[in-house]
Amino acid sequence: MKKLLFKLFCIFIPSSGLRHIFRFIGMNNKVIFIKDGKTINFLFNLKILKNFKISGYGTNNIIKIHLPANFTNSSINIAGNNCHFEIFPTTRLLDKTTFQLYGNNAQIIIGKDFSSTGNTMILATGNHSVTIGDDTIIAMDTIIQTSDFHTVYDINTKKITNKDSNIAIGKHVWIARRCIILKGASIPNNTIVSAQALVNKKFDEQNTIIAGIPAKIVKNQINWDFNTPEAYKEYFNKS
């Protein structure tokens, strides 16, 4: 056994109908739960996760989950070395969301009060990152990825024209249903991304709505609130 080049770490924990699966193949991979700035033993806090899976292979990968967290039917998948996933505290729902890190040194960093729902995928490739600021929400069927996964090149020079690139999403961003956020995209604070938009470039102006394929600014001097219009209207009528 000592001659094996990998270590299989697999924990199955059934509790009150919940099943948590942590499965890694490789050396020195860490899953760390943090509450109030202190590392805790998740074995004594089984209810913090529900139908949540962490799996992958490689070495020296780190996953940090700051509590509270509200994952359901979601997963983190890693295939590479020295990858880093970190999400800060949120009480909002993260449902049917897949976080994928493929290749060495891939990174996904998500700020506090994040929410995502329904078949959302966030993917970072080797030596690239996806960063998402505080108070950002993502609606269902959205894809965020730092790579096209297939090469496009100039037929004369053979130079690659679609290299992987980082994605940066700011604070207080609302990404509506079925959006696609591609390599090199940058979305500033207080932006609304309209449903089915394709974002493939950097935007700098805050407080805008961007929409279309490819996305462009369609309205400025705008902000948004997490509450429904009726709840928002009621709140301000009382204040």
Secondary structure as a PSIPRED ss2 file (coil, helix, strand):
# PSIPRED VFORMAT (PSIPRED V4.0)

   1 M C   1.000  0.000  0.000
   2 K C   1.000  0.000  0.000
   3 K C   1.000  0.000  0.000
   4 L C   1.000  0.000  0.000
   5 L C   1.000  0.000  0.000
   6 F C   1.000  0.000  0.000
   7 K C   1.000  0.000  0.000
   8 L E   0.000  0.000  1.000
   9 F E   0.000  0.000  1.000
  10 C E   0.000  0.000  1.000
  11 I E   0.000  0.000  1.000
  12 F E   0.000  0.000  1.000
  13 I E   0.000  0.000  1.000
  14 P E   0.000  0.000  1.000
  15 S E   0.000  0.000  1.000
  16 S C   1.000  0.000  0.000
  17 G C   1.000  0.000  0.000
  18 L E   0.000  0.000  1.000
  19 R E   0.000  0.000  1.000
  20 H E   0.000  0.000  1.000
  21 I E   0.000  0.000  1.000
  22 F E   0.000  0.000  1.000
  23 R E   0.000  0.000  1.000
  24 F E   0.000  0.000  1.000
  25 I E   0.000  0.000  1.000
  26 G C   1.000  0.000  0.000
  27 M C   1.000  0.000  0.000
  28 N C   1.000  0.000  0.000
  29 N C   1.000  0.000  0.000
  30 K E   0.000  0.000  1.000
  31 V E   0.000  0.000  1.000
  32 I E   0.000  0.000  1.000
  33 F E   0.000  0.000  1.000
  34 I E   0.000  0.000  1.000
  35 K E   0.000  0.000  1.000
  36 D C   1.000  0.000  0.000
  37 G C   1.000  0.000  0.000
  38 K E   0.000  0.000  1.000
  39 T E   0.000  0.000  1.000
  40 I E   0.000  0.000  1.000
  41 N C   1.000  0.000  0.000
  42 F H   0.000  1.000  0.000
  43 L H   0.000  1.000  0.000
  44 F H   0.000  1.000  0.000
  45 N C   1.000  0.000  0.000
  46 L H   0.000  1.000  0.000
  47 K H   0.000  1.000  0.000
  48 I H   0.000  1.000  0.000
  49 L C   1.000  0.000  0.000
  50 K E   0.000  0.000  1.000
  51 N E   0.000  0.000  1.000
  52 F E   0.000  0.000  1.000
  53 K E   0.000  0.000  1.000
  54 I E   0.000  0.000  1.000
  55 S E   0.000  0.000  1.000
  56 G E   0.000  0.000  1.000
  57 Y E   0.000  0.000  1.000
  58 G C   1.000  0.000  0.000
  59 T C   1.000  0.000  0.000
  60 N C   1.000  0.000  0.000
  61 N C   1.000  0.000  0.000
  62 I E   0.000  0.000  1.000
  63 I E   0.000  0.000  1.000
  64 K E   0.000  0.000  1.000
  65 I E   0.000  0.000  1.000
  66 H E   0.000  0.000  1.000
  67 L E   0.000  0.000  1.000
  68 P C   1.000  0.000  0.000
  69 A C   1.000  0.000  0.000
  70 N C   1.000  0.000  0.000
  71 F E   0.000  0.000  1.000
  72 T E   0.000  0.000  1.000
  73 N E   0.000  0.000  1.000
  74 S E   0.000  0.000  1.000
  75 S E   0.000  0.000  1.000
  76 I E   0.000  0.000  1.000
  77 N E   0.000  0.000  1.000
  78 I E   0.000  0.000  1.000
  79 A E   0.000  0.000  1.000
  80 G C   1.000  0.000  0.000
  81 N C   1.000  0.000  0.000
  82 N C   1.000  0.000  0.000
  83 C C   1.000  0.000  0.000
  84 H E   0.000  0.000  1.000
  85 F E   0.000  0.000  1.000
  86 E E   0.000  0.000  1.000
  87 I E   0.000  0.000  1.000
  88 F C   1.000  0.000  0.000
  89 P C   1.000  0.000  0.000
  90 T C   1.000  0.000  0.000
  91 T C   1.000  0.000  0.000
  92 R C   1.000  0.000  0.000
  93 L C   1.000  0.000  0.000
  94 L E   0.000  0.000  1.000
  95 D E   0.000  0.000  1.000
  96 K C   1.000  0.000  0.000
  97 T E   0.000  0.000  1.000
  98 T E   0.000  0.000  1.000
  99 F E   0.000  0.000  1.000
 100 Q E   0.000  0.000  1.000
 101 L E   0.000  0.000  1.000
 102 Y E   0.000  0.000  1.000
 103 G C   1.000  0.000  0.000
 104 N C   1.000  0.000  0.000
 105 N C   1.000  0.000  0.000
 106 A C   1.000  0.000  0.000
 107 Q E   0.000  0.000  1.000
 108 I E   0.000  0.000  1.000
 109 I E   0.000  0.000  1.000
 110 I E   0.000  0.000  1.000
 111 G C   1.000  0.000  0.000
 112 K C   1.000  0.000  0.000
 113 D C   1.000  0.000  0.000
 114 F C   1.000  0.000  0.000
 115 S E   0.000  0.000  1.000
 116 S E   0.000  0.000  1.000
 117 T C   1.000  0.000  0.000
 118 G C   1.000  0.000  0.000
 119 N C   1.000  0.000  0.000
 120 T E   0.000  0.000  1.000
 121 M E   0.000  0.000  1.000
 122 I E   0.000  0.000  1.000
 123 L E   0.000  0.000  1.000
 124 A E   0.000  0.000  1.000
 125 T E   0.000  0.000  1.000
 126 G C   1.000  0.000  0.000
 127 N C   1.000  0.000  0.000
 128 H C   1.000  0.000  0.000
 129 S E   0.000  0.000  1.000
 130 V E   0.000  0.000  1.000
 131 T E   0.000  0.000  1.000
 132 I E   0.000  0.000  1.000
 133 G C   1.000  0.000  0.000
 134 D C   1.000  0.000  0.000
 135 D C   1.000  0.000  0.000
 136 T C   1.000  0.000  0.000
 137 I E   0.000  0.000  1.000
 138 I E   0.000  0.000  1.000
 139 A C   1.000  0.000  0.000
 140 M C   1.000  0.000  0.000
 141 D C   1.000  0.000  0.000
 142 T C   1.000  0.000  0.000
 143 I E   0.000  0.000  1.000
 144 I E   0.000  0.000  1.000
 145 Q E   0.000  0.000  1.000
 146 T C   1.000  0.000  0.000
 147 S C   1.000  0.000  0.000
 148 D C   1.000  0.000  0.000
 149 F C   1.000  0.000  0.000
 150 H C   1.000  0.000  0.000
 151 T C   1.000  0.000  0.000
 152 V C   1.000  0.000  0.000
 153 Y E   0.000  0.000  1.000
 154 D C   1.000  0.000  0.000
 155 I C   1.000  0.000  0.000
 156 N C   1.000  0.000  0.000
 157 T C   1.000  0.000  0.000
 158 K C   1.000  0.000  0.000
 159 K C   1.000  0.000  0.000
 160 I E   0.000  0.000  1.000
 161 T C   1.000  0.000  0.000
 162 N C   1.000  0.000  0.000
 163 K C   1.000  0.000  0.000
 164 D C   1.000  0.000  0.000
 165 S C   1.000  0.000  0.000
 166 N C   1.000  0.000  0.000
 167 I E   0.000  0.000  1.000
 168 A E   0.000  0.000  1.000
 169 I E   0.000  0.000  1.000
 170 G C   1.000  0.000  0.000
 171 K C   1.000  0.000  0.000
 172 H C   1.000  0.000  0.000
 173 V C   1.000  0.000  0.000
 174 W E   0.000  0.000  1.000
 175 I E   0.000  0.000  1.000
 176 A C   1.000  0.000  0.000
 177 R C   1.000  0.000  0.000
 178 R C   1.000  0.000  0.000
 179 C C   1.000  0.000  0.000
 180 I E   0.000  0.000  1.000
 181 I E   0.000  0.000  1.000
 182 L C   1.000  0.000  0.000
 183 K C   1.000  0.000  0.000
 184 G C   1.000  0.000  0.000
 185 A C   1.000  0.000  0.000
 186 S E   0.000  0.000  1.000
 187 I E   0.000  0.000  1.000
 188 P C   1.000  0.000  0.000
 189 N C   1.000  0.000  0.000
 190 N C   1.000  0.000  0.000
 191 T C   1.000  0.000  0.000
 192 I E   0.000  0.000  1.000
 193 V E   0.000  0.000  1.000
 194 S C   1.000  0.000  0.000
 195 A C   1.000  0.000  0.000
 196 Q C   1.000  0.000  0.000
 197 A C   1.000  0.000  0.000
 198 L E   0.000  0.000  1.000
 199 V E   0.000  0.000  1.000
 200 N C   1.000  0.000  0.000
 201 K C   1.000  0.000  0.000
 202 K E   0.000  0.000  1.000
 203 F C   1.000  0.000  0.000
 204 D C   1.000  0.000  0.000
 205 E C   1.000  0.000  0.000
 206 Q C   1.000  0.000  0.000
 207 N C   1.000  0.000  0.000
 208 T E   0.000  0.000  1.000
 209 I E   0.000  0.000  1.000
 210 I E   0.000  0.000  1.000
 211 A E   0.000  0.000  1.000
 212 G C   1.000  0.000  0.000
 213 I C   1.000  0.000  0.000
 214 P C   1.000  0.000  0.000
 215 A C   1.000  0.000  0.000
 216 K E   0.000  0.000  1.000
 217 I E   0.000  0.000  1.000
 218 V E   0.000  0.000  1.000
 219 K E   0.000  0.000  1.000
 220 N E   0.000  0.000  1.000
 221 Q C   1.000  0.000  0.000
 222 I C   1.000  0.000  0.000
 223 N C   1.000  0.000  0.000
 224 W C   1.000  0.000  0.000
 225 D C   1.000  0.000  0.000
 226 F C   1.000  0.000  0.000
 227 N C   1.000  0.000  0.000
 228 T C   1.000  0.000  0.000
 229 P H   0.000  1.000  0.000
 230 E H   0.000  1.000  0.000
 231 A H   0.000  1.000  0.000
 232 Y H   0.000  1.000  0.000
 233 K H   0.000  1.000  0.000
 234 E H   0.000  1.000  0.000
 235 Y H   0.000  1.000  0.000
 236 F H   0.000  1.000  0.000
 237 N H   0.000  1.000  0.000
 238 K H   0.000  1.000  0.000
 239 S C   1.000  0.000  0.000
